[in-house]
Amino acid sequence: MTALNFEGPYGQSYPKSIRHSIPGYDTLHEIALSAMHNMAPLATRVLVVGPEPGEQLPDLLNTCPEAELTILEQSQR
């Protein structure tokens, strides 16, 4: 699998292209955050898989402010 470079042109175009590719992308994240808010307001640990470019992380931190986040991202190897 080719590594995606979010530091370069791909990363710069990602926010627009993902919203074009997946109708309702922002709504999907709103629903997920709402579910987390209702089900895990006292979460102490959260596993986040593949968050590039990370635009949802601030919302996640606000939803679970006491949680320790473990973030897994694709390896370059």
PyRosetta script that sets phi, psi and omega in degrees:
from pyrosetta import init, pose_from_sequence

init()
pose = pose_from_sequence("MTALNFEGPYGQSYPKSIRHSIPGYDTLHEIALSAMHNMAPLATRVLVVGPEPGEQLPDLLNTCPEAELTILEQSQR")
pose.set_psi(1, 133.9)
pose.set_omega(1, 179.0)
pose.set_phi(2, -76.2)
pose.set_psi(2, 134.3)
pose.set_omega(2, 177.5)
pose.set_phi(3, -71.1)
pose.set_psi(3, 139.0)
pose.set_omega(3, 178.1)
pose.set_phi(4, -91.5)
pose.set_psi(4, 128.3)
pose.set_omega(4, -177.2)
pose.set_phi(5, -95.7)
pose.set_psi(5, 98.5)
pose.set_omega(5, -179.7)
pose.set_phi(6, -79.9)
pose.set_psi(6, -5.2)
pose.set_omega(6, 177.7)
pose.set_phi(7, -83.5)
pose.set_psi(7, -21.7)
pose.set_omega(7, -174.5)
pose.set_phi(8, -103.2)
pose.set_psi(8, -154.6)
pose.set_omega(8, -177.4)
pose.set_phi(9, -57.5)
pose.set_psi(9, -36.6)
pose.set_omega(9, 179.3)
pose.set_phi(10, -59.4)
pose.set_psi(10, -46.7)
pose.set_omega(10, -179.7)
pose.set_phi(11, -64.5)
pose.set_psi(11, -35.5)
pose.set_omega(11, 179.5)
pose.set_phi(12, -68.2)
pose.set_psi(12, -34.1)
pose.set_omega(12, -178.2)
pose.set_phi(13, -91.6)
pose.set_psi(13, -10.4)
pose.set_omega(13, -174.0)
pose.set_phi(14, -56.9)
pose.set_psi(14, -50.3)
pose.set_omega(14, -177.1)
pose.set_phi(15, -54.8)
pose.set_psi(15, -37.9)
pose.set_omega(15, 179.5)
pose.set_phi(16, -78.4)
pose.set_psi(16, -43.2)
pose.set_omega(16, -175.4)
pose.set_phi(17, -68.8)
pose.set_psi(17, -36.2)
pose.set_omega(17, -179.6)
pose.set_phi(18, -67.2)
pose.set_psi(18, -36.4)
pose.set_omega(18, 178.9)
pose.set_phi(19, -70.2)
pose.set_psi(19, -29.7)
pose.set_omega(19, 176.5)
pose.set_phi(20, -75.6)
pose.set_psi(20, -37.8)
pose.set_omega(20, -176.9)
pose.set_phi(21, -75.3)
pose.set_psi(21, -32.7)
pose.set_omega(21, -176.3)
pose.set_phi(22, -122.5)
pose.set_psi(22, 96.8)
pose.set_omega(22, 177.2)
pose.set_phi(23, -58.2)
pose.set_psi(23, 135.0)
pose.set_omega(23, 179.7)
pose.set_phi(24, 81.9)
pose.set_psi(24, 16.2)
pose.set_omega(24, -178.0)
pose.set_phi(25, -54.4)
pose.set_psi(25, -48.8)
pose.set_omega(25, -179.1)
pose.set_phi(26, -67.0)
pose.set_psi(26, -38.4)
pose.set_omega(26, 178.2)
pose.set_phi(27, -63.8)
pose.set_psi(27, -39.4)
pose.set_omega(27, 177.2)
pose.set_phi(28, -57.1)
pose.set_psi(28, -44.5)
pose.set_omega(28, 179.8)
pose.set_phi(29, -69.9)
pose.set_psi(29, -35.6)
pose.set_omega(29, 176.1)
pose.set_phi(30, -62.7)
pose.set_psi(30, -42.0)
pose.set_omega(30, 178.8)
pose.set_phi(31, -64.6)
pose.set_psi(31, -43.8)
pose.set_omega(31, 179.4)
pose.set_phi(32, -62.2)
pose.set_psi(32, -43.2)
pose.set_omega(32, 178.7)
pose.set_phi(33, -65.1)
pose.set_psi(33, -38.4)
pose.set_omega(33, 177.9)
pose.set_phi(34, -63.1)
pose.set_psi(34, -43.5)
pose.set_omega(34, 178.2)
pose.set_phi(35, -62.8)
pose.set_psi(35, -42.0)
pose.set_omega(35, 178.4)
pose.set_phi(36, -64.7)
pose.set_psi(36, -41.3)
pose.set_omega(36, -179.1)
pose.set_phi(37, -60.8)
pose.set_psi(37, -39.7)
pose.set_omega(37, -178.6)
pose.set_phi(38, -79.1)
pose.set_psi(38, -32.0)
pose.set_omega(38, -172.8)
pose.set_phi(39, -99.7)
pose.set_psi(39, -22.1)
pose.set_omega(39, -172.9)
pose.set_phi(40, -141.1)
pose.set_psi(40, 45.3)
pose.set_omega(40, -178.3)
pose.set_phi(41, -66.0)
pose.set_psi(41, -20.5)
pose.set_omega(41, -179.8)
pose.set_phi(42, -107.4)
pose.set_psi(42, 21.0)
pose.set_omega(42, -178.8)
pose.set_phi(43, -57.3)
pose.set_psi(43, 137.5)
pose.set_omega(43, 177.3)
pose.set_phi(44, -105.1)
pose.set_psi(44, -19.8)
pose.set_omega(44, 177.8)
pose.set_phi(45, -140.5)
pose.set_psi(45, 137.2)
pose.set_omega(45, 178.7)
pose.set_phi(46, -134.9)
pose.set_psi(46, 131.6)
pose.set_omega(46, 175.2)
pose.set_phi(47, -98.6)
pose.set_psi(47, 124.4)
pose.set_omega(47, 179.4)
pose.set_phi(48, -116.3)
pose.set_psi(48, 121.6)
pose.set_omega(48, -177.1)
pose.set_phi(49, -109.8)
pose.set_psi(49, 122.6)
pose.set_omega(49, 175.3)
pose.set_phi(50, 60.5)
pose.set_psi(50, 57.5)
pose.set_omega(50, -175.0)
pose.set_phi(51, -83.8)
pose.set_psi(51, 3.1)
pose.set_omega(51, -176.2)
pose.set_phi(52, -52.8)
pose.set_psi(52, 140.4)
pose.set_omega(52, -5.7)
pose.set_phi(53, -82.4)
pose.set_psi(53, 7.2)
pose.set_omega(53, 173.6)
pose.set_phi(54, 92.3)
pose.set_psi(54, 13.8)
pose.set_omega(54, -176.0)
pose.set_phi(55, -66.9)
pose.set_psi(55, -19.7)
pose.set_omega(55, 178.2)
pose.set_phi(56, -90.4)
pose.set_psi(56, -9.4)
pose.set_omega(56, -176.9)
pose.set_phi(57, -60.9)
pose.set_psi(57, -40.8)
pose.set_omega(57, 177.2)
pose.set_phi(58, -59.4)
pose.set_psi(58, -41.1)
pose.set_omega(58, 177.5)
pose.set_phi(59, -64.1)
pose.set_psi(59, -39.8)
pose.set_omega(59, 178.6)
pose.set_phi(60, -64.1)
pose.set_psi(60, -42.3)
pose.set_omega(60, 178.3)
pose.set_phi(61, -63.5)
pose.set_psi(61, -37.4)
pose.set_omega(61, 177.6)
pose.set_phi(62, -69.4)
pose.set_psi(62, -33.8)
pose.set_omega(62, -179.4)
pose.set_phi(63, -73.3)
pose.set_psi(63, -36.2)
pose.set_omega(63, -178.9)
pose.set_phi(64, -126.7)
pose.set_psi(64, 67.7)
pose.set_omega(64, -171.8)
pose.set_phi(65, -64.9)
pose.set_psi(65, -22.6)
pose.set_omega(65, -178.8)
pose.set_phi(66, -93.5)
pose.set_psi(66, -1.9)
pose.set_omega(66, -173.3)
pose.set_phi(67, -82.3)
pose.set_psi(67, 148.5)
pose.set_omega(67, 169.7)
pose.set_phi(68, -94.0)
pose.set_psi(68, 121.9)
pose.set_omega(68, -178.9)
pose.set_phi(69, -93.5)
pose.set_psi(69, 133.1)
pose.set_omega(69, 170.1)
pose.set_phi(70, -110.1)
pose.set_psi(70, 119.1)
pose.set_omega(70, -174.7)
pose.set_phi(71, -110.7)
pose.set_psi(71, 123.1)
pose.set_omega(71, 177.8)
pose.set_phi(72, -108.4)
pose.set_psi(72, 128.1)
pose.set_omega(72, 179.7)
pose.set_phi(73, -127.5)
pose.set_psi(73, 154.1)
pose.set_omega(73, -178.9)
pose.set_phi(74, -57.0)
pose.set_psi(74, 135.7)
pose.set_omega(74, 178.4)
pose.set_phi(75, -76.1)
pose.set_psi(75, 152.0)
pose.set_omega(75, 174.4)
pose.set_phi(76, -74.3)
pose.set_psi(76, -15.3)
pose.set_omega(76, -179.0)
pose.set_phi(77, -91.3)
pose.dump_pdb("model.pdb")
